[in-house]
Amino acid sequence: IFPAGTVIAASATIVLAASDNPAGWALRYPAVTPFGYFSGKLDNGGEKISIKDPAGNIVYSLDYDDQNGWDTAADGSGPSLKAADPLADPDDPGNWYSSPPPATSVVLNEVMAENVSAVANGGTYPDWIELHNTGAQTVSLAGCSLTDDSSPRKYAFPADVSIPADGYLVVWCDSPTNALPGLHTGFALGRKGETVSLFNASTARVDVVTFGLQLTDYSVGRTAQGWKLNTPTPGAANVAVATAPASSLAINEWLANAAPGSDDWIELYNRSASPVTLQGIFLGNDNTVQQINSLSFIAPNGFAQFFATERALAGPDNLDFKLPAAGGRIVLYDESAVELERVNYGPQAEGITQGRLPDGTATIATFVGSASPGASNYLINYAGPVLNEIAASGGWVELHNPNGTAYDVSGMRLSTDLGQPAQYVFPASTSVPANGYVVVNLGTLDTESGAVYLLNTGGQLVDSVAYGFQVADMSIGRNGNQWALLASVTPGAANAAAADLGTSGSLRINEWMANPTDGNDWFEIYRLRQFQFASLSFIGGNNFVRVIADADPSDGRNHVNFNLSAEGESLRLVGEDIIDSVYFGAQDPGVSQGRVPDGGPTVASFPGTATPRASNYLPLDNARINEVLANPQAPAEQAIEIYNPSSLGVDLSNWYLSNDPRDHRRFRIPSGTFLPAGGYLVFQASQFGFVLGGYASLSEADSNGNLSGRRSVVGFSQTPLGKSVGVVQSCAGSDFVELTAPTLGGFNAGPRVGAVVISEIMYHPPTINSNENNIDEFVELQNLTTADVTLDGWQLRNAVSFTFPTNTAIPASGFLVVVSFDPAANPGQLVIFRSKYNVPDEAPVIGPWRGNLSNAGETIELYQPTEVLVDRVAYDDLAPWPTSGDGDGNSLQRNPDMWTWEPGFGNDASNWHADSPTVGIQNSIATPQAASIIMRGSGTVARR
């Protein structure tokens, strides 16, 4: 806090320093005397810095980042970030640099991010970027690159590309599937704004432009007065478009009391027949004014929506303030801070907007059920079918026609996201009978925080319902004039009565994670014996819901407005009175705590067995599920094998087996069942009476059938006919995978190593000028057979997602490499990749995958189209995994078995080493590994 009377002289600068080490700061910057010291520290991952007046109102703010176009050389390498122009957009990555950019004659000249029908290329209308060589000599672009994110080499120019003196080059922003002319980046541009950067062959950023809201069939281009709205002129000099003044704008619609999971927003309307530049105007509420600094525009007689989130870093259409639901004002100013328009509003109902009707006029209306952000305002005049029943877990929605005549719904739409209003369009000649019903299967519906919208043929909203936590196999529906949980599902028929709901007293805070190693804090609610948690949110009997504690309820109805403290705190569940409370102390990283058994008084820690949305348990140490045969070959039955690894026998009387994580009491083991020390018991399907899928559990219970909370749990994927899955040992513990053969009643065979394996992983390539280098990541597959293996429809999952296209094959005894970029659309990057890693021509390189490989470790899985898991590697950057593959240029390489010289079991760190990449060829040879030790109850690696 600045002391009273603090004044900054005109054109003067003051420096504030972190207070944690003033002496160290003075040694680093001996010539600078700080004006003062601030507490805390600046986040290495980026955050907001604000200047506030004495009343707490934001006067100035910026949101810096270590990605998304920001100069990452300032992220731990020594330099600081400096503003090129203190009066320019403080949130523009292009306005900040760690060192002056290298001189260049090739610059970004024109960008088109919403090309619908203006500029064609081979019959398509992709986005595009134009470069201009301002110099007098031809310039080669070999090794130069373009990006719209944090990866500087997202698109690399081929070696033979150059721009003549005073010439232009257009690069199409798409991923063509056929031989379209020109260069193609492999990525598209965002019409709501992003940053485009140009890098030279040394991967130094030489030019950058950040833009905001863009208009259909207009471009933005460089002029003598800066970047302006343009008529598209690819390959030629730019032509600026005449724009109307900001006085043409109106505050047209607003939402000041958004429902949970949504944000407040403001809509502007352009009364003019010409575009209006939004850059430079101001929007404000009662106590905050924010300038729109991004290169944004509004179309002739068009609309622009801004979200009042206090999260400017979320995008150019986000504002650094919120709208008070109790009432307030919205003010619009032009670029000279002259007030253009003011709206005063009173208390707002949740989820209901107000605005002008007709658009831009003086009359204010309330739009119940007809919010229309980005479109013309209207009042509902609709008497057709309505949403009547929704089964989120079943993925279907029912409409009911309350009229005495059939109603044609052809062309009407159903959606779960107003940003994609045409997810389902009713086919032509579709009608709902008089007083009848129609059921639509929408596929997957959110079961924790969702909504369903019904729109007319013009895209206007006519009915909607938003909901929270849903109960499996139950539905919500109309019950009189309200929505309720229904006693039974009735698709295509009249709704059942409302379900009976239990009392809140049966709820318990059951599990919590206050110090996650990844993701947000969370806590879990358990119902001992249906209780309404929030609007249309329910918990089924003996069931669970997970609540995200990220202090951001706008992210969904399953989020709360606080975090959990890793240092310890209390957590209370409150209705009219306190229903339940827990207190926890300092939390270990990545370890949850909770009640065991569920809802009971005892609290335990669950290292490695956190179970959000599922029953808590502690692992059994004297009995475990050791092998499962789920796909037997006749006449064999499905079977579960139990093994006792301890030195004492155990009485299994009244314990339970199950195939359902929601019900652990599916089969009660008969009295008198004894499992000797080191012994095995096998239960057949004819005994336990249920069908095995991908889950099995063994639960300890007393003679009355009460669960203790101690359990053995296994999960598994589909297996080939006649194959079982079982426990195998690794250097870090155990895994549950497909075995080479069933061994029910004895110690397990070894894990099956398939015909195709994950043989090499580059998860953390060296950074490029401190920029994260995802484009040099790769996963290599190896074919262990002497015939080509077709991979049509196979998939990489988990860490990255990739479906192998038709006619993809790995050569006999050969290799295939999967990468993050599209080699077909980015041939220049393919040349760089093959050269960098010396990849032989006979090794196919394909991509792009979705996602990226985590530098901190992640799981990579390879599946056949039949859902059979072919290979799985859960790599890490910590021992026992090789640590020299974490950013220093080495890759992880799978070791051959010392006896067979074929790759060992993939999910075992002892079968991997780190070395210089060997992409597309045989891995390097590591120091020979010690022979695996056969442990009773599980086997070592066996071959196919």
Stockholm file with secondary structure:
# STOCKHOLM 1.0

chainA/1-944         IFPAGTVIAASATIVLAASDNPAGWALRYPAVTPFGYFSGKLDNGGEKISIKDPAGNIVYSLDYDDQNGWDTAADGSGPSLKAADPLADPDDPGNWYSSPPPATSVVLNEVMAENVSAVANGGTYPDWIELHNTGAQTVSLAGCSLTDDSSPRKYAFPADVSIPADGYLVVWCDSPTNALPGLHTGFALGRKGETVSLFNASTARVDVVTFGLQLTDYSVGRTAQGWKLNTPTPGAANVAVATAPASSLAINEWLANAAPGSDDWIELYNRSASPVTLQGIFLGNDNTVQQINSLSFIAPNGFAQFFATERALAGPDNLDFKLPAAGGRIVLYDESAVELERVNYGPQAEGITQGRLPDGTATIATFVGSASPGASNYLINYAGPVLNEIAASGGWVELHNPNGTAYDVSGMRLSTDLGQPAQYVFPASTSVPANGYVVVNLGTLDTESGAVYLLNTGGQLVDSVAYGFQVADMSIGRNGNQWALLASVTPGAANAAAADLGTSGSLRINEWMANPTDGNDWFEIYRLRQFQFASLSFIGGNNFVRVIADADPSDGRNHVNFNLSAEGESLRLVGEDIIDSVYFGAQDPGVSQGRVPDGGPTVASFPGTATPRASNYLPLDNARINEVLANPQAPAEQAIEIYNPSSLGVDLSNWYLSNDPRDHRRFRIPSGTFLPAGGYLVFQASQFGFVLGGYASLSEADSNGNLSGRRSVVGFSQTPLGKSVGVVQSCAGSDFVELTAPTLGGFNAGPRVGAVVISEIMYHPPTINSNENNIDEFVELQNLTTADVTLDGWQLRNAVSFTFPTNTAIPASGFLVVVSFDPAANPGQLVIFRSKYNVPDEAPVIGPWRGNLSNAGETIELYQPTEVLVDRVAYDDLAPWPTSGDGDGNSLQRNPDMWTWEPGFGNDASNWHADSPTVGIQNSIATPQAASIIMRGSGTVARR
#=GR chainA/1-944 SS CCCTTCCCCTTCCCCEEESSCHHHHHHHCTTCCCSEEESSCCCTTCCEEEEECTTSCEEEEEECCSSTTSCGGGTTSSCCCEESCTTSCTTCGGGEESSCCCCCSEEEEEEESCCSSSSCBTTBCCEEEEEEECSSSCEECTTCEEESSSCTTSEECCTTCEECTTCEEEEEESCCSSCCSSEECSCCCCTTCEEEEEECTTSCEEEEEEECSCCTTCEEEEETTEEEEEECCTTSCCEECCCBCGGGEEEEEEESSCCTTCCEEEEEEECSSSCEECTTCEEECSSCEEECCSSCEECTTCEEEEEECSCGGGCTTEESCCCCTTCEEEEEECTTCCEEEEEEECCCCTTCEEEESSTTSSCEEEETTCCCTTSCCCCCCCCSCEEEEEETTTTEEEEECCSSSCEECTTCEEESCTTSTTSEECCTTCEECTTCEEEEECSCCCSSSEEEEEECTTSCEEEEEEECCCCTTCCEEEETTEEEEBSSCCTTSCCCCBCCCCCGGGEEEEEEESSCSSSCEEEEEEECCCEECSTTCEECTTCEEEEEEBSCGGGCTTEESCBCCTTCEEEEEESSSEEEEEEECCCCTTCEEEESSTTSSCEEEETTCCCTTSCCCEECSSCEEEEEECSCCTTCCCEEEEECCSSSCEECTTCEEESBTTBSCSEECCTTCEECTTCEEEEEHHHHCSCCCSEEEEEEECTTCCEEEEEEEEECCBCCTTCCEEEEEETTEEEEEEBSSCCTTSCCCCBBCCSEEEEEEECSCCCBTTBCCGGGCEEEEEECSSSCEECTTCEEEETEEEECCTTCEECTTCEEEEESSCTTTCHHHHHHHHHHHTCCTTSCEECCCEECCCTTEEEEEEECTTSBEEEEEEEESSTTSCSTTSSSSCEEEECBCTTTCSBCCTTCGGGEEEESCCTTSCCCCCSCCCCCCCBTTBBCCBCC
#=GC SS_cons         CCCTTCCCCTTCCCCEEESSCHHHHHHHCTTCCCSEEESSCCCTTCCEEEEECTTSCEEEEEECCSSTTSCGGGTTSSCCCEESCTTSCTTCGGGEESSCCCCCSEEEEEEESCCSSSSCBTTBCCEEEEEEECSSSCEECTTCEEESSSCTTSEECCTTCEECTTCEEEEEESCCSSCCSSEECSCCCCTTCEEEEEECTTSCEEEEEEECSCCTTCEEEEETTEEEEEECCTTSCCEECCCBCGGGEEEEEEESSCCTTCCEEEEEEECSSSCEECTTCEEECSSCEEECCSSCEECTTCEEEEEECSCGGGCTTEESCCCCTTCEEEEEECTTCCEEEEEEECCCCTTCEEEESSTTSSCEEEETTCCCTTSCCCCCCCCSCEEEEEETTTTEEEEECCSSSCEECTTCEEESCTTSTTSEECCTTCEECTTCEEEEECSCCCSSSEEEEEECTTSCEEEEEEECCCCTTCCEEEETTEEEEBSSCCTTSCCCCBCCCCCGGGEEEEEEESSCSSSCEEEEEEECCCEECSTTCEECTTCEEEEEEBSCGGGCTTEESCBCCTTCEEEEEESSSEEEEEEECCCCTTCEEEESSTTSSCEEEETTCCCTTSCCCEECSSCEEEEEECSCCTTCCCEEEEECCSSSCEECTTCEEESBTTBSCSEECCTTCEECTTCEEEEEHHHHCSCCCSEEEEEEECTTCCEEEEEEEEECCBCCTTCCEEEEEETTEEEEEEBSSCCTTSCCCCBBCCSEEEEEEECSCCCBTTBCCGGGCEEEEEECSSSCEECTTCEEEETEEEECCTTCEECTTCEEEEESSCTTTCHHHHHHHHHHHTCCTTSCEECCCEECCCTTEEEEEEECTTSBEEEEEEEESSTTSCSTTSSSSCEEEECBCTTTCSBCCTTCGGGEEEESCCTTSCCCCCSCCCCCCCBTTBBCCBCC
//
